[in-house]
Amino acid sequence: MRSLFSDHSRYVESFRRFLNNSTEHQCMQEFMDKKLPGIIARIGDKKAEIKILSVGGGAGKHDSIQADVVLEKELRVTHLDLEAARRLQSEIDLQILSKVQAQYPGIFINNEVVEPSAEQIVKYQELVAKTSNMENIKFSWHKETSSEYQERMLEEESPPKWDFIHMIQQQYRSAGEIGNFLPSVNLATIYGYIYISHLEMLYYVKNIPATLKFFHGLLADNAKILIILVSGTSGWEKLWKKYGSRLPRDDLCQYVTSSDLAQILDDLSIKYECYDLLSTMDITDCFIDGNENGELLWDFLTETCNFSKTAPLNLKMEIMKDLQEPEFSVKKEAALDS
């Protein structure tokens, strides 16, 4: 067996199938509409300017290579999928800004973006140019990873303070919720504040405690950090906790959940809040032999290229059996949700 990330075009297609069979988009939209306004309620109190930092794409060379080299190589094959993923990430950023504008009408907003992918930055800039009501927002983009940003800030005598930092990474590896696979995303906030939700960036950070401590140190009065991360009680976490050692692993990736993050924050004595956002995925096709959609969903769930064809029979049967258990999934009418 080999990692799904060794075949980029198949990874992108499996991710697309995941989105088509899950409620992740609806889950994120509901969060934006119902939870985010309360989270940002005081970040701009008594301030003439609100400073927002958006941290995208990760902490290592792997992210830069994936974004700038691999994606370019596969562009003709996966063009529409890449466009959708990039547009989605930028749209989430702009939705956050619109919520801040609604909370603090007329206040100037300084929005800086840390993003290692030149392609993603271009798409973001194009979307901003097409979006109305951006007059009171200043945008700045920095083509660098979060680690490079951290190194640059540590060299400054007085690094800038931020009123809101968010690290929402809705990119390809948004493995967050495994559908009615009792997935659920966990949302937290750090004061001075962290809201935990789904933080793609942390999966590639070598020293998570140091990274959290660094960004926490950049917070201004009443400021918050938003993190979105796979829930520690989700089906995905249970699947990987039980079978991760028997599946191909991406050596550059750490499989951290909201439970891991909460423990780190407790150890750092950082105050935070957590929210659970339920997202589900229909895995019915995974149990239909030869079903193409099911095979691609298997790849996404296990992060294994052609899992149904290359996995040892005993491993496949064990996982199939577990995924039908109440601990991992729920049955809805004729469908099985993970």
C-alpha positions in Angstrom: 0.0 0.0 0.0 1.1 3.6 -0.6 0.0 6.9 0.6 -2.8 8.7 -1.3 -0.6 11.8 -1.4 1.8 9.9 -3.7 -0.8 10.3 -6.5 -1.9 13.9 -6.5 -4.6 13.6 -9.2 -6.2 10.7 -7.3 -6.0 12.6 -4.1 -7.8 15.6 -5.6 -10.5 13.4 -7.1 -11.0 11.5 -3.8 -11.2 14.9 -2.0 -13.9 16.0 -4.5 -15.9 12.9 -3.8 -15.6 13.5 -0.1 -17.0 17.0 -0.6 -19.8 15.7 -2.8 -20.8 13.1 -0.2 -20.3 15.1 3.0 -21.9 18.1 4.7 -18.6 19.9 5.3 -19.6 23.0 3.2 -22.9 23.3 5.0 -21.2 22.8 8.3 -18.7 25.6 7.7 -21.4 27.9 6.4 -23.5 27.3 9.5 -20.5 28.1 11.6 -19.9 31.3 9.8 -23.5 32.4 10.2 -24.2 31.3 13.7 -21.0 31.0 15.7 -18.5 33.4 14.2 -20.4 36.6 15.1 -20.2 35.7 18.8 -16.6 34.9 18.5 -15.6 38.2 17.0 -18.0 40.2 19.2 -15.3 42.2 21.2 -12.2 42.0 19.0 -12.6 45.6 17.8 -13.9 47.3 20.9 -12.6 50.9 21.3 -10.2 50.4 18.4 -9.8 52.7 15.3 -8.4 49.8 13.3 -8.9 46.0 13.4 -5.9 43.9 12.4 -6.6 40.4 11.1 -4.0 37.7 10.2 -5.0 34.8 7.9 -2.5 31.9 8.1 -2.9 29.5 5.2 -1.1 26.5 3.8 1.1 25.2 6.5 4.5 25.2 8.1 6.9 23.4 5.9 8.5 23.0 2.5 6.0 20.2 1.8 3.2 22.7 1.5 5.1 25.0 -0.8 6.1 22.1 -3.0 2.6 20.7 -3.1 1.0 24.1 -3.9 3.6 25.5 -6.3 5.1 22.5 -8.0 2.8 19.5 -7.8 -0.4 21.5 -8.4 1.2 23.1 -11.5 2.2 19.6 -12.8 -1.4 18.3 -12.4 -3.2 21.5 -13.4 -4.6 20.2 -16.7 -5.9 17.1 -15.0 -7.4 18.7 -11.9 -8.0 22.3 -13.0 -11.6 22.6 -12.0 -11.0 20.9 -8.6 -8.0 23.2 -7.8 -10.0 26.2 -8.8 -12.8 25.2 -6.5 -10.5 24.5 -3.6 -8.6 27.8 -4.0 -11.8 29.8 -4.4 -13.4 28.1 -1.4 -10.4 29.0 0.9 -10.5 32.7 -0.3 -14.2 32.9 0.0 -14.0 31.8 3.7 -11.5 34.5 4.3 -13.8 37.1 2.7 -16.8 35.8 4.7 -14.9 36.3 7.9 -14.1 39.9 6.8 -17.8 40.5 6.0 -18.8 39.3 9.5 -16.2 41.7 11.0 -17.5 44.6 8.9 -21.1 43.8 10.0 -20.0 43.8 13.6 -17.9 47.0 13.3 -19.3 49.1 10.4 -17.0 51.8 9.0 -14.0 50.7 11.0 -10.8 50.3 8.9 -9.6 46.6 8.6 -6.0 45.7 8.0 -6.0 42.1 6.6 -2.7 40.3 6.1 -2.5 36.8 4.5 0.4 34.4 5.0 0.2 31.8 2.2 3.0 29.7 0.6 1.2 29.2 -2.7 1.7 31.9 -5.3 -1.3 30.4 -7.2 -3.6 30.7 -4.2 -2.5 34.3 -3.6 -3.4 35.2 -7.3 -6.8 33.6 -6.9 -7.4 35.4 -3.7 -6.5 38.7 -5.3 -8.8 38.0 -8.2 -11.7 37.3 -5.9 -11.1 40.5 -3.9 -11.1 42.5 -7.1 -14.6 41.1 -8.0 -16.0 41.5 -4.5 -17.9 44.7 -3.5 -17.8 46.5 -0.2 -14.1 46.0 0.3 -13.3 49.8 0.4 -12.4 49.9 4.1 -10.1 46.8 4.0 -6.4 46.9 3.2 -5.1 43.6 1.9 -1.4 42.5 2.1 -0.2 39.1 1.0 3.0 37.4 2.0 4.2 34.3 0.1 5.7 32.3 2.9 4.8 29.4 5.2 3.8 29.9 8.8 7.2 28.8 9.9 8.9 31.4 7.7 6.5 34.0 9.0 7.3 33.0 12.5 11.1 33.2 11.8 10.6 36.7 10.3 8.6 38.0 13.2 11.1 36.7 15.7 13.8 38.9 14.0 11.7 42.0 14.6 12.1 44.0 17.8 8.3 44.7 18.0 6.3 42.2 16.0 2.8 43.5 15.1 -0.2 42.5 17.4 -3.4 41.2 15.9 -7.0 41.4 16.9 -8.0 38.2 15.1 -5.9 35.3 13.8 -7.5 32.5 11.9 -5.9 29.3 10.5 -8.7 27.7 8.6 -7.3 25.5 5.8 -10.1 24.2 3.5 -7.6 22.8 1.1 -7.2 19.3 -0.3 -6.4 17.6 3.0 -9.4 19.0 4.7 -9.9 15.5 6.2 -11.7 16.9 9.1 -15.1 15.2 9.3 -15.7 11.8 8.0 -19.3 12.1 7.2 -22.0 10.2 9.0 -18.9 8.6 10.2 -19.8 10.6 13.2 -17.3 13.1 12.1 -17.8 16.5 13.7 -15.3 19.2 13.7 -14.2 20.8 16.9 -14.0 24.5 17.3 -12.1 26.2 19.9 -10.9 29.7 20.7 -7.9 31.0 22.5 -8.1 34.3 24.4 -5.8 36.1 24.2 -7.9 33.2 22.9 -8.2 30.2 20.8 -11.3 28.9 19.2 -10.6 25.4 18.0 -12.2 24.3 14.8 -10.2 22.8 11.8 -6.6 23.8 11.5 -4.8 22.3 8.5 -1.7 24.2 9.2 -1.0 22.3 12.5 -0.8 19.0 10.7 2.6 20.0 9.3 4.0 21.9 12.3 6.9 20.1 13.9 6.6 21.9 17.3 2.9 22.5 17.9 3.2 23.9 21.5 5.9 26.4 20.4 3.8 27.5 17.4 0.6 28.1 19.5 2.6 30.0 22.1 4.1 32.1 19.3 0.8 33.1 17.7 -0.8 33.6 21.1 1.9 36.1 21.9 0.9 38.1 18.8 -2.6 38.8 20.2 -3.8 42.3 21.1 -6.4 43.1 23.8 -9.6 41.2 23.4 -8.1 39.4 20.5 -8.7 35.8 19.5 -7.3 33.0 17.4 -9.6 30.7 15.5 -8.5 27.1 14.8 -10.6 24.5 13.1 -9.4 20.9 13.7 -10.8 17.4 13.5 -12.7 16.5 16.7 -11.1 14.2 19.2 -14.4 12.3 19.4 -15.0 11.9 15.7 -15.2 8.8 13.6 -12.1 9.8 11.7 -10.1 10.1 14.9 -11.4 6.7 16.1 -10.5 5.1 12.8 -7.0 6.5 12.7 -6.4 5.7 16.4 -7.2 2.1 15.8 -5.8 1.5 12.3 -3.3 4.3 11.7 -0.2 2.1 12.4 -1.4 -0.3 9.7 -2.0 2.4 7.0 0.5 4.4 4.9 1.6 7.5 6.7 2.7 10.9 5.4 6.0 11.4 7.3 5.6 15.1 7.2 2.1 15.1 8.7 1.1 14.9 12.3 -2.4 13.5 13.1 -3.6 15.9 15.8 -7.1 16.3 17.0 -9.0 18.8 19.1 -8.3 16.6 22.2 -4.5 16.8 21.5 -4.8 20.6 21.1 -6.8 21.0 24.2 -4.1 19.1 26.2 -1.4 21.3 24.7 -3.3 24.5 25.6 -3.9 23.2 29.1 -0.2 22.5 29.5 0.6 26.1 28.3 -2.1 27.5 30.7 -3.8 29.2 27.7 -7.5 29.9 28.1 -9.7 28.5 25.3 -13.2 27.5 24.3 -14.3 24.5 22.3 -17.3 24.0 20.0 -18.4 20.9 18.2 -19.6 21.3 14.6 -21.3 18.2 13.3 -20.5 17.1 9.7 -21.3 13.8 8.2 -20.4 11.8 5.1 -22.5 9.2 3.2 -20.3 6.1 3.0 -23.0 3.8 1.6 -21.0 3.4 -1.7 -18.0 2.1 0.2 -19.9 -1.2 0.8 -20.8 -1.7 -2.9 -18.2 -3.9 -4.7 -16.6 -2.2 -7.7 -18.3 1.1 -7.0 -16.0 3.9 -8.3 -17.3 6.5 -5.9 -17.0 4.1 -3.0 -13.4 3.2 -3.9 -12.4 6.9 -4.0 -14.1 7.5 -0.6 -12.1 4.5 0.8 -9.0 6.2 -0.4 -9.9 9.4 1.3 -10.9 7.8 4.6 -7.7 5.7 4.8 -5.4 8.1 2.9 -4.3 5.1 0.9 -4.0 5.0 -2.9 -6.4 2.4 -4.3 -7.1 1.0 -0.8 -9.9 -1.4 -1.9 -7.6 -3.0 -4.4 -4.2 -3.0 -2.5 -5.1 -3.4 1.2 -4.7 -6.8 2.8 -8.1 -8.5 2.8 -8.2 -8.9 6.6 -7.5 -5.2 7.1 -10.2 -4.2 4.7 -12.7 -6.5 6.3 -11.9 -5.3 9.8 -12.4 -1.6 8.8 -15.5 -2.4 6.9 -17.0 -4.1 9.9 -16.0 -1.3 12.3 -17.5 1.4 10.0 -20.9 -0.3 10.3 -20.7 -0.1 14.1 -22.6 2.6 16.1 -19.3 3.9 17.4 -18.3 4.9 13.9 -21.4 5.5 11.9 -25.2 5.8 11.9 -27.7 4.3 9.5 -30.2 6.7 7.8 -32.9 5.0 5.9 -31.1 3.1 3.1 -27.8 5.0 3.5 -24.9 4.6 5.9 -23.4 7.8 7.2 -19.9 8.0 8.6 
